[in-house]
């Protein structure tokens, strides 16, 4: 299997931003560090998601999955 960066652009995994991620985290009364610890990502990745960085949909899904009552369709912008 090729690394995604080696694939032709039309075959690369889709990346998204997650503008609603911070609101979902705050609504669940969770800190950045709590989300990072529970999903296994660094604090920097969580902050990157919250600050509009583009991430693979699986990264956003994994981070959002630890937020109680999250709704990924409201978190992820396409």
The 8 nearest C-alpha neighbors of each residue, nearest first, counted from 0:
[[1, 2, 3, 6, 5, 4, 11, 10],
 [2, 0, 3, 5, 6, 4, 11, 7],
 [1, 3, 4, 5, 0, 6, 11, 12],
 [2, 4, 6, 5, 11, 1, 12, 10],
 [5, 3, 2, 6, 11, 7, 1, 8],
 [6, 4, 3, 2, 1, 7, 11, 8],
 [7, 5, 3, 4, 11, 10, 8, 1],
 [6, 8, 10, 9, 11, 5, 4, 3],
 [7, 9, 11, 10, 6, 4, 5, 12],
 [10, 8, 7, 11, 6, 12, 13, 3],
 [11, 9, 8, 7, 6, 12, 3, 13],
 [12, 10, 8, 3, 9, 6, 13, 7],
 [13, 11, 14, 10, 55, 3, 56, 9],
 [12, 14, 55, 11, 56, 15, 54, 10],
 [15, 13, 55, 54, 53, 56, 12, 16],
 [16, 14, 53, 54, 77, 76, 56, 55],
 [15, 17, 53, 76, 51, 52, 75, 18],
 [18, 16, 75, 74, 20, 19, 76, 48],
 [17, 19, 20, 16, 74, 51, 49, 75],
 [20, 18, 74, 22, 17, 21, 73, 23],
 [19, 21, 74, 23, 17, 22, 18, 49],
 [22, 20, 24, 49, 23, 19, 25, 18],
 [21, 23, 25, 19, 24, 20, 26, 18],
 [24, 22, 26, 20, 21, 25, 19, 27],
 [25, 23, 21, 27, 22, 26, 29, 20],
 [24, 26, 28, 22, 27, 23, 29, 21],
 [27, 25, 23, 28, 24, 22, 29, 21],
 [26, 28, 24, 25, 29, 23, 67, 66],
 [29, 27, 25, 26, 24, 30, 23, 66],
 [30, 28, 27, 24, 25, 33, 31, 34],
 [31, 29, 33, 32, 34, 28, 24, 25],
 [30, 32, 34, 33, 35, 42, 45, 29],
 [31, 33, 35, 30, 34, 42, 36, 29],
 [34, 32, 30, 36, 35, 31, 37, 29],
 [33, 35, 37, 31, 32, 36, 38, 30],
 [36, 34, 40, 32, 33, 42, 38, 41],
 [37, 35, 33, 39, 34, 38, 32, 40],
 [36, 38, 34, 35, 39, 33, 65, 40],
 [39, 37, 62, 35, 36, 40, 34, 65],
 [38, 40, 36, 37, 35, 41, 62, 34],
 [41, 39, 35, 38, 44, 42, 36, 45],
 [40, 42, 43, 44, 35, 45, 39, 36],
 [41, 43, 45, 35, 44, 32, 46, 31],
 [44, 42, 46, 41, 45, 47, 40, 48],
 [43, 45, 47, 41, 46, 42, 48, 40],
 [46, 44, 48, 42, 47, 43, 49, 35],
 [47, 45, 49, 43, 48, 44, 50, 42],
 [46, 48, 44, 50, 52, 45, 49, 43],
 [47, 49, 45, 52, 46, 50, 51, 17],
 [50, 48, 46, 21, 47, 51, 20, 45],
 [51, 49, 47, 48, 52, 46, 18, 17],
 [52, 50, 16, 48, 49, 18, 17, 47],
 [51, 53, 47, 48, 50, 16, 54, 49],
 [54, 52, 16, 15, 14, 51, 55, 48],
 [55, 53, 14, 15, 56, 58, 52, 16],
 [56, 54, 14, 58, 57, 13, 15, 59],
 [55, 57, 59, 58, 14, 60, 15, 54],
 [58, 56, 60, 55, 59, 61, 54, 62],
 [59, 57, 61, 55, 56, 60, 62, 54],
 [58, 60, 62, 56, 57, 61, 63, 54],
 [59, 61, 57, 63, 58, 62, 64, 56],
 [60, 62, 64, 58, 59, 63, 57, 38],
 [61, 63, 59, 38, 60, 64, 65, 58],
 [64, 62, 60, 66, 65, 61, 59, 69],
 [63, 65, 61, 66, 62, 60, 69, 67],
 [66, 64, 63, 62, 67, 38, 37, 34],
 [65, 67, 63, 64, 69, 24, 68, 27],
 [68, 66, 69, 65, 27, 64, 63, 24],
 [69, 67, 66, 70, 27, 23, 64, 65],
 [70, 68, 67, 66, 71, 23, 63, 64],
 [69, 71, 72, 73, 74, 68, 23, 63],
 [70, 72, 74, 73, 75, 69, 60, 63],
 [71, 73, 70, 74, 75, 76, 69, 77],
 [74, 72, 71, 70, 75, 19, 76, 20],
 [73, 75, 19, 71, 20, 17, 72, 18],
 [74, 76, 17, 72, 73, 71, 16, 77],
 [77, 75, 16, 17, 15, 18, 74, 73],
 [76, 15, 75, 16, 14, 17, 72, 13]]
